[in-house]
Amino acid sequence: MKSFLQNIGNYRILEKLGRGGMADVYLAIDRTTDRRVALKLVERGEGADTREILDAERLGAELQRQISLVDPRVPQIHGFGDLEEYFFIEMEYVDGNDLSALIRSGALKPELAAGIAMELCGILRNAHGISLRIEGREFRAIVHGDIKPGNIRIDTAGRVRVLDFGIAKGLS
């Protein structure tokens, strides 16, 4: 990712939120709606590996979009597609702290840890129990595929949210 990138398409980049194995995620303003969003950018390239990554991200974005309609603890996907030399996913920005930051700050109280675990199990149960149609194919029993403290966020209202279905899979 270019370090001087401040605008891309209709987005104004405010700050880098993180880097995953395949993408960078930014806090951005969608200038058409004036909405703060999380903008995931995956650099496009040549080769079978890159196509496979982009296909997985595209499927993951659609799976997350549909799961978020059933479970509000999964951030909404506002849109995705090609933007300049990137594949982008515009999603709901969830303000708060990820679980890894909470763990780094000290031991969690048992009640809090148990509550987070129960919420997480409920979210994953909903994803696993869903049946979706995408491009004429049925997908069921959606598996997130990358559950880790960095993908679990506690929002400013104290709700547990599961982020990044980028490598999610489903039985088809």
C-alpha positions as a Python dict, from the first residue, in 0.01 Angstrom:
ca = {
    (1, 'M'): (0, 0, 0),
    (2, 'K'): (134, 339, -90),
    (3, 'S'): (212, 538, 222),
    (4, 'F'): (97, 863, 58),
    (5, 'L'): (-251, 729, -15),
    (6, 'Q'): (-505, 973, 127),
    (7, 'N'): (-791, 941, -119),
    (8, 'I'): (-905, 652, -330),
    (9, 'G'): (-1224, 661, -531),
    (10, 'N'): (-1498, 821, -322),
    (11, 'Y'): (-1308, 756, 2),
    (12, 'R'): (-1094, 982, 216),
    (13, 'I'): (-853, 774, 423),
    (14, 'L'): (-827, 890, 785),
    (15, 'E'): (-600, 627, 940),
    (16, 'K'): (-477, 274, 906),
    (17, 'L'): (-663, 38, 1139),
    (18, 'G'): (-467, -275, 1070),
    (19, 'R'): (-306, -516, 833),
    (20, 'G'): (-412, -873, 777),
    (21, 'G'): (-245, -1144, 579),
    (22, 'M'): (-401, -1027, 254),
    (23, 'A'): (-519, -670, 306),
    (24, 'D'): (-495, -335, 477),
    (25, 'V'): (-794, -192, 662),
    (26, 'Y'): (-848, 182, 698),
    (27, 'L'): (-1084, 412, 876),
    (28, 'A'): (-1224, 621, 592),
    (29, 'I'): (-1500, 862, 506),
    (30, 'D'): (-1728, 763, 219),
    (31, 'R'): (-1758, 1108, 63),
    (32, 'T'): (-2087, 1021, -113),
    (33, 'T'): (-2266, 945, 216),
    (34, 'D'): (-2036, 1127, 461),
    (35, 'R'): (-2027, 801, 660),
    (36, 'R'): (-1728, 669, 857),
    (37, 'V'): (-1648, 320, 730),
    (38, 'A'): (-1390, 49, 759),
    (39, 'L'): (-1236, 16, 414),
    (40, 'K'): (-1053, -306, 337),
    (41, 'L'): (-818, -287, 39),
    (42, 'V'): (-664, -594, -124),
    (43, 'E'): (-407, -516, -390),
    (44, 'R'): (-491, -682, -721),
    (45, 'G'): (-218, -859, -910),
    (46, 'E'): (-146, -1132, -1156),
    (47, 'G'): (-133, -1501, -1088),
    (48, 'A'): (-347, -1783, -960),
    (49, 'D'): (-270, -1711, -593),
    (50, 'T'): (-394, -1354, -622),
    (51, 'R'): (-710, -1462, -805),
    (52, 'E'): (-776, -1719, -534),
    (53, 'I'): (-734, -1454, -262),
    (54, 'L'): (-963, -1212, -442),
    (55, 'D'): (-1227, -1482, -500),
    (56, 'A'): (-1215, -1573, -128),
    (57, 'E'): (-1246, -1207, -25),
    (58, 'R'): (-1540, -1155, -264),
    (59, 'L'): (-1721, -1463, -129),
    (60, 'G'): (-1638, -1366, 231),
    (61, 'A'): (-1778, -1016, 177),
    (62, 'E'): (-2104, -1154, 39),
    (63, 'L'): (-2130, -1411, 319),
    (64, 'Q'): (-2071, -1140, 580),
    (65, 'R'): (-2321, -908, 407),
    (66, 'Q'): (-2593, -1171, 428),
    (67, 'I'): (-2506, -1291, 780),
    (68, 'S'): (-2517, -929, 906),
    (69, 'L'): (-2880, -913, 792),
    (70, 'V'): (-2958, -1197, 1035),
    (71, 'D'): (-2722, -1110, 1320),
    (72, 'P'): (-2647, -743, 1397),
    (73, 'R'): (-2334, -849, 1586),
    (74, 'V'): (-2172, -902, 1244),
    (75, 'P'): (-2074, -568, 1084),
    (76, 'Q'): (-2272, -468, 776),
    (77, 'I'): (-2111, -472, 434),
    (78, 'H'): (-2208, -158, 243),
    (79, 'G'): (-2040, -257, -82),
    (80, 'F'): (-1746, -428, -247),
    (81, 'G'): (-1581, -453, -586),
    (82, 'D'): (-1293, -317, -786),
    (83, 'L'): (-1147, 26, -718),
    (84, 'E'): (-839, 141, -906),
    (85, 'E'): (-571, -128, -846),
    (86, 'Y'): (-754, -276, -545),
    (87, 'F'): (-1043, -499, -453),
    (88, 'F'): (-1229, -309, -183),
    (89, 'I'): (-1482, -391, 85),
    (90, 'E'): (-1668, -103, 249),
    (91, 'M'): (-1812, -208, 581),
    (92, 'E'): (-1960, -72, 898),
    (93, 'Y'): (-1693, 80, 1118),
    (94, 'V'): (-1716, -65, 1469),
    (95, 'D'): (-1566, 173, 1722),
    (96, 'G'): (-1427, 2, 2030),
    (97, 'N'): (-1143, -229, 2129),
    (98, 'D'): (-1054, -566, 1994),
    (99, 'L'): (-1026, -852, 2237),
    (100, 'S'): (-647, -872, 2194),
    (101, 'A'): (-612, -513, 2326),
    (102, 'L'): (-834, -597, 2624),
    (103, 'I'): (-627, -906, 2702),
    (104, 'R'): (-302, -707, 2676),
    (105, 'S'): (-433, -458, 2932),
    (106, 'G'): (-473, -729, 3196),
    (107, 'A'): (-667, -1034, 3298),
    (108, 'L'): (-1038, -1018, 3217),
    (109, 'K'): (-1282, -1064, 3500),
    (110, 'P'): (-1432, -1413, 3477),
    (111, 'E'): (-1784, -1275, 3428),
    (112, 'L'): (-1670, -1058, 3137),
    (113, 'A'): (-1472, -1342, 2977),
    (114, 'A'): (-1769, -1578, 3009),
    (115, 'G'): (-2005, -1317, 2865),
    (116, 'I'): (-1778, -1258, 2564),
    (117, 'A'): (-1746, -1633, 2509),
    (118, 'M'): (-2124, -1681, 2522),
    (119, 'E'): (-2185, -1395, 2276),
    (120, 'L'): (-1917, -1532, 2044),
    (121, 'C'): (-2074, -1878, 2054),
    (122, 'G'): (-2413, -1726, 1969),
    (123, 'I'): (-2273, -1536, 1671),
    (124, 'L'): (-2092, -1843, 1538),
    (125, 'R'): (-2402, -2059, 1596),
    (126, 'N'): (-2607, -1818, 1385),
    (127, 'A'): (-2348, -1824, 1107),
    (128, 'H'): (-2323, -2201, 1121),
    (129, 'G'): (-2701, -2241, 1109),
    (130, 'I'): (-2765, -2009, 815),
    (131, 'S'): (-2843, -2113, 458),
    (132, 'L'): (-2767, -1860, 182),
    (133, 'R'): (-2785, -1839, -196),
    (134, 'I'): (-2501, -1665, -375),
    (135, 'E'): (-2485, -1658, -754),
    (136, 'G'): (-2717, -1956, -777),
    (137, 'R'): (-2521, -2167, -528),
    (138, 'E'): (-2647, -2260, -184),
    (139, 'F'): (-2413, -2215, 109),
    (140, 'R'): (-2490, -2345, 455),
    (141, 'A'): (-2306, -2397, 782),
    (142, 'I'): (-2084, -2090, 737),
    (143, 'V'): (-1750, -2120, 914),
    (144, 'H'): (-1566, -1795, 990),
    (145, 'G'): (-1222, -1950, 948),
    (146, 'D'): (-1019, -1683, 1132),
    (147, 'I'): (-1155, -1646, 1484),
    (148, 'K'): (-887, -1479, 1694),
    (149, 'P'): (-884, -1197, 1951),
    (150, 'G'): (-802, -941, 1680),
    (151, 'N'): (-1125, -1026, 1494),
    (152, 'I'): (-1345, -995, 1803),
    (153, 'R'): (-1433, -637, 1891),
    (154, 'I'): (-1612, -501, 2193),
    (155, 'D'): (-1789, -190, 2070),
    (156, 'T'): (-1836, 129, 2271),
    (157, 'A'): (-2175, 1, 2396),
    (158, 'G'): (-2010, -318, 2528),
    (159, 'R'): (-2148, -547, 2256),
    (160, 'V'): (-1941, -831, 2114),
    (161, 'R'): (-1891, -806, 1736),
    (162, 'V'): (-1718, -1053, 1503),
    (163, 'L'): (-1513, -897, 1223),
    (164, 'D'): (-1360, -1014, 896),
    (165, 'F'): (-1532, -1302, 722),
    (166, 'G'): (-1268, -1270, 446),
    (167, 'I'): (-1180, -1639, 445),
    (168, 'A'): (-1520, -1773, 554),
    (169, 'K'): (-1636, -2095, 394),
    (170, 'G'): (-1967, -2271, 369),
    (171, 'L'): (-2086, -2609, 262),
    (172, 'S'): (-2234, -2589, -85),
}
